[in-house]
Amino acid sequence: MKYIKTAIPDVVILEPQVFGDDRGFFMETFRVDEFLSECCERVFVQDNHSKSGHGILRGLHYQTENTQGKLVRVTSGKVFDVAVDMRKSSPTFGQSVGVELSAENKRQLWVPEGFAHGFYVMSESAEFVYKCTDYYAPEHEISLSWDDPAIGIEWPLVDGKAPLLSDKDKNGLLFADAPYFE
């Protein structure tokens, strides 16, 4: 596994070594010893799997308590995955990083605690799986506005059409009004 730092060094791309031939492929998707030495010390407590259709944007979400670090990947389709630094004491506070994750490139993204996270489906559909460092706590969840110009995410919107959003995400907070981490 190759561990690649992004423009926000705490957000890391994991690129597996894939062994394939005409029968298919094999790859390791996670090794705790490598993750601990190459990325960070974390324990994962929950795995999630979602499926979304073309043009759907989920996020940008984070929890103010039971904060979750997430190791995310796509098993079918293609997404544009984004992390926004919500840590006020960080030199990258308010900055974002976006990475294309797909079943084809088999990349994963480590999104640490203290970040808002979301993704946009660029393919007909996408299946998204992720490990979390804490349990989902909807009573502490915040949705940050996906299109806040203060963050300035350049989403690769298909045909320039507005994404499909949940009601929660339609009412996301502006970055200036959102709670931060110290």
C-alpha positions in Angstrom: 0.0 0.0 0.0 1.3 3.4 -0.9 0.4 6.3 1.5 0.2 9.7 -0.4 -0.1 13.0 1.5 -2.5 15.5 0.0 -2.4 19.3 0.1 -3.8 18.9 3.7 -1.1 16.6 5.1 -3.5 14.9 7.6 -5.7 13.7 4.7 -4.0 10.8 3.1 -4.7 8.8 -0.1 -4.1 5.1 0.2 -3.2 3.4 -3.1 -3.2 -0.4 -3.0 -1.0 -2.7 -4.9 -3.3 -4.6 -7.2 -2.4 -8.1 -8.5 -4.5 -9.0 -11.6 -4.7 -11.1 -14.6 -7.5 -12.3 -17.0 -9.2 -14.0 -14.1 -9.7 -10.9 -12.0 -7.6 -9.2 -9.3 -6.6 -9.3 -5.7 -5.6 -6.5 -3.3 -5.3 -5.8 0.4 -7.7 -3.0 1.3 -6.5 -2.6 4.9 -3.7 -3.7 7.2 -3.7 -2.3 10.7 0.1 -2.6 11.2 0.7 -0.5 8.0 -2.0 2.0 8.8 -0.7 2.6 12.3 2.9 3.1 11.1 2.3 4.9 7.8 -0.8 7.0 8.5 -2.0 7.3 12.2 -3.0 5.5 15.3 -6.7 4.8 15.2 -9.1 2.0 16.0 -12.1 1.5 13.7 -15.4 0.6 15.4 -18.0 0.8 12.6 -18.2 -0.1 8.8 -20.8 1.5 6.5 -21.9 0.9 2.9 -24.1 3.2 0.9 -25.3 3.2 -2.7 -26.1 6.4 -4.5 -27.3 7.4 -8.0 -25.7 9.7 -10.6 -25.6 13.4 -9.5 -26.2 12.8 -5.8 -24.1 14.7 -3.4 -23.9 13.5 0.2 -22.4 15.9 2.7 -20.6 17.8 3.8 -21.1 16.1 7.2 -19.3 15.9 10.6 -20.2 15.2 14.2 -19.4 17.7 16.9 -19.3 14.8 19.5 -18.4 11.2 18.8 -16.2 12.7 16.1 -15.5 10.3 13.3 -12.3 9.6 11.3 -13.3 7.8 8.1 -11.3 5.6 5.8 -13.4 5.7 2.6 -13.4 3.9 -0.8 -15.6 3.1 -3.7 -16.4 -0.5 -4.7 -18.6 0.4 -7.7 -18.7 3.5 -9.8 -16.8 6.9 -9.3 -17.1 9.8 -6.9 -15.4 13.1 -6.1 -14.7 12.9 -2.4 -14.0 16.0 -0.3 -12.6 16.7 3.1 -12.9 20.2 4.7 -10.7 21.1 7.7 -12.9 22.3 10.6 -10.1 22.5 13.1 -9.6 26.2 14.1 -6.0 25.6 15.4 -4.9 23.9 12.2 -2.8 25.8 9.6 -5.2 24.4 6.9 -8.4 25.5 8.7 -11.2 26.1 6.2 -9.3 24.5 3.4 -10.6 21.5 1.4 -9.1 18.7 -0.6 -10.9 16.7 -3.3 -9.9 13.3 -4.7 -11.5 11.1 -7.3 -12.2 7.7 -5.9 -13.4 4.9 -8.1 -13.8 1.1 -8.4 -11.2 1.4 -11.2 -8.5 3.4 -9.4 -9.2 1.5 -6.1 -7.9 4.4 -4.1 -9.0 5.1 -0.5 -9.0 8.3 1.4 -8.3 8.8 5.1 -10.4 11.7 6.5 -9.4 12.4 10.1 -11.6 13.5 12.9 -12.2 17.3 12.8 -13.1 17.3 9.1 -16.4 17.7 7.3 -16.7 15.0 4.6 -18.9 14.5 1.5 -18.9 13.0 -1.9 -20.5 13.6 -5.3 -21.5 10.6 -7.6 -20.0 11.1 -11.1 -21.0 7.7 -12.5 -24.4 6.1 -13.1 -24.3 4.9 -9.5 -21.7 4.3 -6.9 -21.2 2.1 -3.9 -19.3 3.7 -1.1 -17.8 1.9 1.9 -16.1 3.3 4.9 -14.6 2.5 8.2 -15.3 4.9 11.1 -13.4 5.6 14.3 -16.5 6.3 16.3 -20.2 5.5 16.1 -22.8 7.4 14.1 -24.5 9.9 16.4 -27.2 11.8 14.4 -28.0 14.1 17.3 -24.4 15.6 16.9 -24.3 15.7 13.1 -23.7 18.9 11.3 -24.3 19.4 7.6 -22.1 22.1 6.0 -23.3 23.8 2.9 -21.7 22.0 -0.1 -21.6 25.2 -2.3 -20.4 27.8 0.3 -18.1 30.2 -1.7 -16.0 30.7 1.5 -14.8 27.1 1.1 -14.8 27.2 -2.7 -15.0 23.5 -3.6 -14.8 23.0 -7.3 -17.3 20.1 -7.6 -17.1 18.3 -11.0 -20.9 18.6 -11.6 -22.0 16.6 -14.5 -23.3 18.9 -17.3 -23.1 21.7 -14.7 -26.4 20.6 -13.2 -27.1 21.2 -9.5 -26.6 18.0 -7.5 -29.4 16.0 -5.9 -29.4 16.7 -2.1 -31.2 15.4 1.0 -33.3 18.0 2.9 -30.6 18.0 5.6 -28.0 18.9 3.0 -30.2 21.5 1.3 -30.2 23.3 4.6 -26.5 23.0 5.4 -24.8 25.7 7.4 -22.4 28.2 5.9 -18.8 27.7 7.0 -18.9 31.0 8.9 -21.9 29.8 11.0 -20.8 26.3 11.5 -19.3 25.0 14.8 -15.5 24.4 14.7 -13.1 22.2 16.5 -10.4 23.9 18.6 
